[in-house]
Amino acid sequence: MLIECAAIFLLISAVSFMYVRAKKKNYALATVSLLILPLANILAYAASGKLSDILPMDKFTIYAAINIVAVVISSCLVGVMSYKFPKRSTKTAYVIMSLIFNIALAAILVYNMFENIYRK
């Protein structure tokens, strides 16, 4: 899922860049919080093997923990960024859609790693 996360990261970065070019900084900042989970997944994939040698946990536990912490951080930032939207309906839609994106992506990533490690 590294390629998929890199694609998600590049796509959301492009959307954020387009908002900056359109002089909509609030929207650009709102999309930046969605970049945390794909980036954390790429880093977790690379670091979980090395960290499992140091910490008394297996690779999957470290990988899942990093992804869950990334979801929590991203969700907190979504909540903070929602204050920049003037209308309540816009805030609600932004928060709901962003949280669904974060939770669904984290669930897919953790399940995929679980399948790759324990399917053998």
C-alpha positions as CSV (number, residue, x, y, z in Angstrom):
1,M,0.0,0.0,0.0
2,L,3.0,2.3,-0.2
3,I,2.2,3.2,-3.8
4,E,-1.4,3.9,-3.0
5,C,-0.4,6.1,0.0
6,A,2.1,8.0,-2.2
7,A,-0.6,8.6,-4.8
8,I,-3.1,9.8,-2.1
9,F,-0.4,12.1,-0.7
10,L,0.4,13.5,-4.1
11,L,-3.3,14.0,-5.0
12,I,-4.2,15.8,-1.8
13,S,-1.0,17.9,-2.1
14,A,-2.1,18.9,-5.6
15,V,-5.5,19.9,-4.4
16,S,-4.0,21.9,-1.6
17,F,-1.6,23.6,-4.1
18,M,-4.6,24.5,-6.3
19,Y,-6.4,26.1,-3.4
20,V,-3.2,28.1,-2.6
21,R,-3.1,29.2,-6.3
22,A,-6.7,30.2,-6.1
23,K,-6.0,32.3,-3.0
24,K,-8.2,30.2,-0.8
25,K,-5.8,29.6,2.1
26,N,-8.4,28.3,4.5
27,Y,-9.3,25.5,2.1
28,A,-5.6,24.7,1.5
29,L,-5.0,24.4,5.2
30,A,-8.1,22.2,5.6
31,T,-6.7,19.7,3.1
32,V,-3.3,19.6,4.7
33,S,-4.6,17.8,7.7
34,L,-5.6,14.9,5.4
35,L,-1.9,14.4,4.4
36,I,-0.9,13.2,7.8
37,L,-2.2,9.6,7.6
38,P,-0.7,8.7,4.2
39,L,2.6,10.2,5.2
40,A,2.6,8.4,8.5
41,N,1.7,5.1,6.8
42,I,4.8,5.4,4.5
43,L,7.0,6.2,7.5
44,A,5.4,3.4,9.6
45,Y,6.0,0.9,6.9
46,A,9.7,1.9,6.8
47,A,10.2,2.2,10.5
48,S,8.1,-0.5,12.1
49,G,10.6,-3.3,11.3
50,K,13.5,-1.4,12.8
51,L,11.5,-0.3,15.8
52,S,10.4,-3.8,16.5
53,D,14.0,-4.7,17.1
54,I,14.3,-1.9,19.7
55,L,10.9,-2.0,21.4
56,P,9.3,-5.1,22.9
57,M,6.5,-5.2,20.3
58,D,6.0,-6.9,17.0
59,K,6.1,-5.1,13.7
60,F,2.3,-5.1,13.3
61,T,1.6,-3.6,16.7
62,I,4.1,-0.8,16.0
63,Y,2.6,-0.2,12.5
64,A,-0.9,-0.1,13.8
65,A,0.0,2.2,16.7
66,I,1.7,4.7,14.4
67,N,-1.3,4.7,12.1
68,I,-3.8,5.1,15.0
69,V,-1.7,8.0,16.4
70,A,-1.7,9.6,12.9
71,V,-5.5,9.3,12.8
72,V,-5.9,10.9,16.2
73,I,-3.5,13.8,15.2
74,S,-5.2,14.3,11.9
75,S,-8.7,14.2,13.4
76,C,-7.7,16.8,16.0
77,L,-6.4,19.1,13.2
78,V,-9.6,18.6,11.3
79,G,-11.5,19.8,14.3
80,V,-9.2,22.9,14.7
81,M,-9.4,23.7,10.9
82,S,-13.2,23.4,11.0
83,Y,-13.3,26.7,12.9
84,K,-12.1,28.5,9.8
85,F,-15.3,27.8,7.9
86,P,-18.0,30.5,8.3
87,K,-21.1,28.3,7.9
88,R,-22.1,25.6,10.3
89,S,-23.2,23.3,7.5
90,T,-19.8,23.6,5.8
91,K,-18.1,22.8,9.1
92,T,-20.2,19.8,9.7
93,A,-19.8,18.4,6.2
94,Y,-16.0,19.0,6.3
95,V,-15.6,17.3,9.7
96,I,-17.8,14.3,8.8
97,M,-16.2,13.7,5.4
98,S,-12.6,14.1,6.8
99,L,-13.2,11.8,9.7
100,I,-14.8,9.2,7.5
101,F,-11.8,9.4,5.1
102,N,-9.2,9.1,8.0
103,I,-10.9,6.2,9.7
104,A,-11.7,4.3,6.5
105,L,-8.1,4.7,5.2
106,A,-6.6,3.7,8.5
107,A,-8.8,0.6,8.7
108,I,-7.9,-0.4,5.2
109,L,-4.2,0.2,5.8
110,V,-4.0,-1.7,9.1
111,Y,-6.1,-4.6,7.7
112,N,-3.9,-4.8,4.6
113,M,-0.8,-5.0,6.8
114,F,-2.4,-7.6,9.0
115,E,-3.2,-9.7,5.9
116,N,0.4,-9.4,4.6
117,I,2.0,-10.3,7.9
118,Y,-0.3,-13.1,9.3
119,R,-1.7,-14.6,6.1
120,K,1.5,-16.7,5.6
